[in-house]
Amino acid sequence: MSVPASAGVPGALDGRVVLVVGASGGLGEAASLACAEAGASLVLLGRRVPKLNRLHDRLQKAGAAPALYPLDLEGATPDDHAELAARIDAEFGRLDGIVHVAAAFEGLTPLELTDPATFARALHVNLTARWWLTQACLPLLRRSGDGSVVFAIDDPARTTGAYWGGYGLAQAGLSALVGMLQAELGDAPVRVSGLLPPPMRTPLRAKAHVEAEDRVARSPVEVAAHCVALLSPAGAPHRGQLWSPGAVLPA
Ligand SMILES: NC(=O)c1ccc[n+]([C@@H]2O[C@H](COP(=O)([O-])OP(=O)(O)OC[C@H]3O[C@@H](n4cnc5c(N)ncnc54)[C@H](OP(=O)(O)O)[C@@H]3O)[C@@H](O)[C@H]2O)c1
């Protein structure tokens, strides 16, 4: 199923407030810029303030000053996520979309040799923290009338193979979460979807592939349009589904 090419055009997110989780990563930065271009008001969550500030300045120059929310998902508690939701409510009075693009991956390692803390961190940041944050924001998303939660997922068909460890297991969990959560939400005005991006040239990809020899990776800018599409009304056909875009939309 394809999303209309118009989904990435300016105006697709007019009037919407979008939370980008992992905003200073490769896809996070590209998605933030694309969402701003599409008209969204942005809340940018990331763990490093200097990186967030740099992105803030780029967006400000483009005429879209985002709110910044520094938070390390590894240590954030459910109360921290509740506070995030309360502060978005206080500042914007609404939340229409979340795009989850934060990811913890420390490289390919056999399970037997994986540091126990690394394993736990991967499951926590990539799966549990994503759910805790989404759970805290669901009441706000329901009020939106067309709330959308987008989980970037690294294709479990590949990442549940050998050496992907806690990161790969978390991708399998995220894939299940999309269908489970949508089934529970029923016809509530909140859409949940999984975006399975193609390989992208980012710091995460560089931990498993030698960049100079990586012929298939694309720019995350190409994938950012898909994030916009899923956050916009054009994403409705992907409700409760995993979407692996075949053709890349123009950025
Ligand atoms: N790259 C690919 O080829 C590819 C393919 C398929 C799917 N994906 C998925 O696409 C999404 C984006 O990946 P990417 O390639 O853009 O990765 P990336 O460039 O490495 O960005 C990941 C971001 O997550 C942040 N992060 C990590 N741990 C965090 C924590 N504890 N708290 C808060 N933020 C944290 C990182 O922060 P710092 O900047 O501080 O490190 C970084 O900004 C991920 O869900 C990934 O699974 C990627």
The ligand as an SDF file (V2000), in Angstrom:
LIG
                    3D

 48 52  0  0  0  0  0  0  0  0999 V2000
   19.9930    3.5890   10.1420 N   0  0  0  0  0  0  0  0  0  0  0  0
   19.3910    2.5530    9.6000 C   0  0  0  0  0  0  0  0  0  0  0  0
   19.8890    1.9760    8.6310 O   0  0  0  0  0  0  0  0  0  0  0  0
   18.0640    2.0880   10.1410 C   0  0  0  0  0  0  0  0  0  0  0  0
   17.4100    1.0380    9.4480 C   0  0  0  0  0  0  0  0  0  0  0  0
   16.1850    0.6070    9.9040 C   0  0  0  0  0  0  0  0  0  0  0  0
   15.6070    1.1970   11.0240 C   0  0  0  0  0  0  0  0  0  0  0  0
   16.2560    2.1890   11.6940 N   0  0  0  0  0  0  0  0  0  0  0  0
   15.6030    2.7860   12.8550 C   0  0  0  0  0  0  0  0  0  0  0  0
   15.4640    4.1770   12.6340 O   0  0  0  0  0  0  0  0  0  0  0  0
   15.4640    4.8540   13.8880 C   0  0  0  0  0  0  0  0  0  0  0  0
   16.4810    5.9860   13.8470 C   0  0  0  0  0  0  0  0  0  0  0  0
   17.7800    5.4300   13.7250 O   0  0  0  0  0  0  0  0  0  0  0  0
   19.0130    6.2870   13.2100 P   0  0  0  0  0  0  0  0  0  0  0  0
   19.6420    5.4740   12.1710 O   0  0  0  0  0  0  0  0  0  0  0  0
   18.5870    7.6770   12.9470 O   0  0  0  0  0  0  0  0  0  0  0  0
   19.9510    6.2100   14.5050 O   0  0  0  0  0  0  0  0  0  0  0  0
   20.9470    7.2990   15.1320 P   0  0  0  0  0  0  0  0  0  0  0  0
   21.3990    8.2760   14.1110 O   0  0  0  0  0  0  0  0  0  0  0  0
   21.9570    6.5240   15.8860 O   0  0  0  0  0  0  0  0  0  0  0  0
   20.0010    8.0950   16.1380 O   0  0  0  0  0  0  0  0  0  0  0  0
   19.5080    7.4960   17.3080 C   0  0  0  0  0  0  0  0  0  0  0  0
   19.2010    8.6000   18.3030 C   0  0  0  0  0  0  0  0  0  0  0  0
   18.7380    7.9780   19.5170 O   0  0  0  0  0  0  0  0  0  0  0  0
   19.3210    8.7040   20.5840 C   0  0  0  0  0  0  0  0  0  0  0  0
   19.4040    7.9400   21.8130 N   0  0  0  0  0  0  0  0  0  0  0  0
   20.1140    6.8110   22.0420 C   0  0  0  0  0  0  0  0  0  0  0  0
   19.9950    6.4480   23.3270 N   0  0  0  0  0  0  0  0  0  0  0  0
   19.1960    7.3870   23.9130 C   0  0  0  0  0  0  0  0  0  0  0  0
   18.7300    7.5780   25.2350 C   0  0  0  0  0  0  0  0  0  0  0  0
   19.0720    6.7710   26.2400 N   0  0  0  0  0  0  0  0  0  0  0  0
   17.9220    8.6440   25.4820 N   0  0  0  0  0  0  0  0  0  0  0  0
   17.5760    9.4950   24.5040 C   0  0  0  0  0  0  0  0  0  0  0  0
   18.0010    9.3760   23.2350 N   0  0  0  0  0  0  0  0  0  0  0  0
   18.8050    8.3260   22.9540 C   0  0  0  0  0  0  0  0  0  0  0  0
   20.7130    9.0610   20.0880 C   0  0  0  0  0  0  0  0  0  0  0  0
   21.2100   10.1040   20.8970 O   0  0  0  0  0  0  0  0  0  0  0  0
   22.7160   10.6670   20.7420 P   0  0  0  0  0  0  0  0  0  0  0  0
   22.6500   11.5390   19.5280 O   0  0  0  0  0  0  0  0  0  0  0  0
   22.9090   11.3950   21.9910 O   0  0  0  0  0  0  0  0  0  0  0  0
   23.5960    9.4550   20.5780 O   0  0  0  0  0  0  0  0  0  0  0  0
   20.4300    9.4690   18.6570 C   0  0  0  0  0  0  0  0  0  0  0  0
   20.0640   10.8250   18.6060 O   0  0  0  0  0  0  0  0  0  0  0  0
   15.7460    3.7980   14.9540 C   0  0  0  0  0  0  0  0  0  0  0  0
   14.5230    3.3980   15.5130 O   0  0  0  0  0  0  0  0  0  0  0  0
   16.3560    2.6440   14.1640 C   0  0  0  0  0  0  0  0  0  0  0  0
   16.0820    1.3950   14.7660 O   0  0  0  0  0  0  0  0  0  0  0  0
   17.4860    2.6520   11.2690 C   0  0  0  0  0  0  0  0  0  0  0  0
  1  2  1  0
  2  3  2  0
  2  4  1  0
  4  5  1  0
  4 48  2  0
  5  6  2  0
  6  7  1  0
  7  8  2  0
  8  9  1  0
  8 48  1  0
  9 10  1  0
  9 46  1  0
 10 11  1  0
 11 12  1  0
 11 44  1  0
 12 13  1  0
 13 14  1  0
 14 15  2  0
 14 16  1  0
 14 17  1  0
 17 18  1  0
 18 19  2  0
 18 20  1  0
 18 21  1  0
 21 22  1  0
 22 23  1  0
 23 24  1  0
 23 42  1  0
 24 25  1  0
 25 26  1  0
 25 36  1  0
 26 27  1  0
 26 35  1  0
 27 28  2  0
 28 29  1  0
 29 30  1  0
 29 35  2  0
 30 31  1  0
 30 32  2  0
 32 33  1  0
 33 34  2  0
 34 35  1  0
 36 37  1  0
 36 42  1  0
 37 38  1  0
 38 39  2  0
 38 40  1  0
 38 41  1  0
 42 43  1  0
 44 45  1  0
 44 46  1  0
 46 47  1  0
M  CHG  2   8   1  16  -1
M  END
$$$$
